[in-house]
Amino acid sequence: MKKPINWFWSQPVLLVTLTTLFWAGNTVAGKAAVGEVSPALLTFSRWGLLTIVLPLFYARQMRSTWPVLRQKRLYILAMGALGLAAFNLLFYVSAHYTTAVNIGILQGAIPIIVLIGAFFLYGARVSGVQIIGVIIGLIGVVTVALRGVPLQLSDFSLNHGDLMMAGACVLYAGYTLGLKTRPTVSGIVLFTYFAIAGAFLSAPFAIYEWWNGSIIWPTATGWVVIAYVTIFPLPM
């Protein structure tokens, strides 16, 4: 008989569903963070905490894979910068200026950007099924966002927060495409190195918030948001 944890990790449909749920929660958390913890501090806290915790579990694997990853230092820094530090910073800043609905809709563009990027960068073949899947996904996101009332689309408008989120989507699509050339090491170990790079590269922005007086130290709600985004919606 399988142990519960082994059964859990062998259920791909359940895992994908939970991943979608956790990422949707990240959008809500970004909006909940407004006024509770400043964006750069939230970004740095997220990756800084993982930089502390993950090596406690994977230090041995990190040491054994470092000879391989040493040759990929620039790659690790770029992925940490694009997919973790910059994406999250733009994501959380945009939540100050736009709605969670708009953020959700704009995130639906990431698969399209990835498909286009994969085609031009890697010559990946885009199948009709993939195109249909993206279209259906976008229709689903928009339908939920508009609560099934298409006429509400006329009220949908873009502001500079939406443009920031659009930029964040491009960065995350770049991160996704970058995984195509990832080194052949454990995913969680590679992600740990990405988290370290993300913490290192987001630290100056948190320091700048403190320097210019715009920093918001976490409230009780802010700590809940930090805990959620650190534990659940992790990019891999």
C-alpha positions in Angstrom: 0.0 0.0 0.0 1.3 3.4 -1.0 2.2 5.9 1.7 -0.1 9.0 1.6 2.8 11.2 0.5 3.8 8.9 -2.3 0.1 8.7 -3.4 -0.1 12.5 -3.4 3.0 13.0 -5.6 1.7 10.4 -8.1 -1.5 12.3 -8.8 -0.7 14.7 -11.7 -4.2 16.0 -12.1 -4.4 16.9 -8.4 -1.0 18.5 -8.5 -1.8 20.6 -11.5 -5.1 21.7 -10.0 -3.4 22.7 -6.7 -0.7 24.5 -8.7 -3.4 26.6 -10.5 -5.1 27.3 -7.2 -2.0 28.4 -5.5 -1.0 30.7 -8.4 -4.5 32.2 -8.4 -4.0 32.8 -4.6 -0.7 34.6 -5.5 -2.8 37.2 -7.4 -5.1 37.7 -4.4 -2.1 37.8 -2.0 -0.5 40.5 -4.2 -3.6 42.7 -3.8 -3.9 41.9 -0.1 -0.3 43.0 0.4 -1.1 46.6 -0.5 -0.6 48.7 2.6 0.5 45.7 4.6 4.0 45.2 3.3 5.8 47.1 0.6 6.5 45.4 -2.8 10.3 45.2 -2.8 10.3 44.1 0.9 7.8 41.4 0.0 9.8 40.2 -3.0 13.0 40.1 -0.9 11.3 38.4 2.0 9.9 35.7 -0.2 13.2 34.7 -1.8 15.3 35.6 1.3 13.3 33.1 3.4 13.7 30.4 0.8 17.4 31.1 0.6 17.6 30.4 4.3 15.2 27.3 4.4 15.9 25.4 1.2 19.7 24.9 1.8 18.9 23.3 5.1 17.3 20.4 3.2 19.3 20.4 0.1 22.8 21.5 1.1 24.4 18.1 0.2 22.8 18.1 -3.3 23.8 21.7 -3.8 27.4 20.9 -3.0 27.5 17.9 -5.3 25.9 19.8 -8.3 28.0 23.0 -7.9 30.8 21.9 -10.2 28.2 21.6 -12.9 26.3 24.8 -12.0 29.5 26.9 -11.6 29.7 27.0 -15.4 26.2 28.3 -15.5 26.6 31.2 -13.1 25.3 33.8 -15.5 22.3 31.6 -16.4 21.4 31.2 -12.7 21.7 35.0 -12.2 19.6 35.7 -15.3 16.9 33.3 -14.3 16.8 34.6 -10.7 16.6 38.1 -12.1 13.9 37.5 -14.7 11.7 34.8 -13.2 12.0 35.7 -9.5 13.2 39.2 -8.6 12.0 41.4 -11.5 8.8 39.4 -12.2 7.7 39.5 -8.6 8.6 43.1 -8.1 6.6 44.2 -11.1 3.8 41.9 -10.1 3.5 43.3 -6.5 4.0 46.9 -7.6 1.3 46.5 -10.3 -1.2 45.4 -7.6 -1.1 48.9 -6.1 -2.5 50.4 -9.4 -4.7 47.7 -10.9 -7.3 45.1 -9.9 -6.7 41.4 -9.2 -9.1 40.8 -12.1 -6.9 42.6 -14.6 -3.8 40.9 -13.2 -5.5 37.5 -13.7 -6.5 38.3 -17.2 -3.1 39.6 -18.2 -1.4 36.5 -16.8 -3.5 34.5 -19.2 -1.2 35.9 -22.0 1.9 34.1 -20.6 1.2 30.8 -22.5 0.8 32.7 -25.7 4.1 34.5 -25.3 5.8 31.2 -24.4 4.4 29.5 -27.5 5.5 32.4 -29.7 8.9 32.6 -28.1 9.4 28.8 -28.3 8.6 29.0 -32.0 11.1 31.7 -32.8 13.9 30.7 -30.4 13.8 26.9 -30.6 11.8 26.3 -33.8 9.2 24.5 -31.7 6.2 23.2 -33.6 2.9 24.8 -32.4 0.1 22.3 -32.8 -3.5 23.1 -33.4 -4.4 21.5 -30.1 -2.0 23.9 -28.2 -3.5 26.9 -30.0 -7.0 25.7 -29.1 -6.0 25.0 -25.5 -4.6 28.6 -25.2 -7.7 30.1 -26.7 -10.0 28.1 -24.4 -7.9 29.0 -21.4 -8.1 32.7 -22.3 -11.8 32.5 -22.8 -12.2 30.8 -19.4 -10.1 33.4 -17.6 -12.0 36.3 -19.3 -15.4 34.6 -18.6 -14.6 34.2 -14.9 -13.2 37.7 -14.7 -16.3 39.2 -16.3 -18.6 37.0 -14.2 -20.2 35.6 -17.4 -21.3 39.1 -18.6 -19.5 39.9 -21.8 -20.8 43.5 -21.8 -18.5 44.2 -18.9 -15.6 44.0 -21.3 -16.4 47.6 -22.3 -15.4 48.7 -18.8 -12.0 46.9 -19.0 -9.3 49.5 -19.2 -5.5 49.6 -19.0 -3.4 51.8 -16.7 0.3 51.9 -15.9 -0.3 49.1 -13.3 -1.6 46.9 -16.2 1.4 47.8 -18.3 3.7 46.8 -15.4 1.9 43.5 -15.2 2.2 43.0 -18.9 6.0 43.5 -18.6 6.0 41.0 -15.7 4.3 38.5 -18.0 7.0 38.9 -20.7 9.7 38.4 -18.0 8.1 35.3 -16.7 7.6 33.9 -20.2 11.3 34.5 -20.7 12.0 32.5 -17.5 9.8 29.7 -18.7 11.6 29.6 -22.1 14.9 29.7 -20.2 14.1 26.4 -18.5 14.4 24.7 -21.9 18.2 25.0 -21.6 18.4 24.2 -17.9 21.3 22.1 -16.6 20.6 18.4 -16.0 20.4 18.6 -12.2 17.6 18.2 -9.7 14.8 20.7 -10.3 14.5 21.7 -6.6 18.3 22.1 -6.3 18.4 24.4 -9.3 15.4 26.3 -8.0 17.3 26.8 -4.7 20.1 28.5 -6.6 17.5 30.6 -8.5 16.0 31.7 -5.1 19.5 32.7 -3.8 20.0 34.8 -7.0 16.5 36.2 -6.6 17.1 37.3 -3.0 20.5 38.8 -3.9 19.1 40.8 -6.8 15.9 41.9 -5.0 17.8 43.1 -1.9 18.9 46.5 -3.4 15.2 47.4 -4.2 14.2 46.6 -0.6 17.2 48.8 0.6 16.0 51.6 -1.7 12.5 51.4 -0.2 14.1 51.8 3.3 16.4 54.6 2.1 13.6 56.7 0.5 11.1 56.1 3.3 8.6 54.2 1.3 9.1 50.9 3.0 6.2 49.3 4.8 7.2 46.8 7.5 5.0 43.8 7.5 1.8 44.0 9.6 0.1 40.8 10.8 -1.6 40.5 7.4 1.7 41.2 5.7 3.3 38.3 7.5 0.5 36.0 6.4 1.0 37.2 2.8 4.8 36.6 3.0 4.2 33.1 4.4 1.7 32.2 1.7 3.8 33.4 -1.3 6.9 31.8 0.2 5.3 28.4 0.7 2.7 27.9 -2.1 3.0 29.6 -5.5 6.6 28.6 -6.3 7.9 28.8 -9.9 9.8 25.7 -11.0 
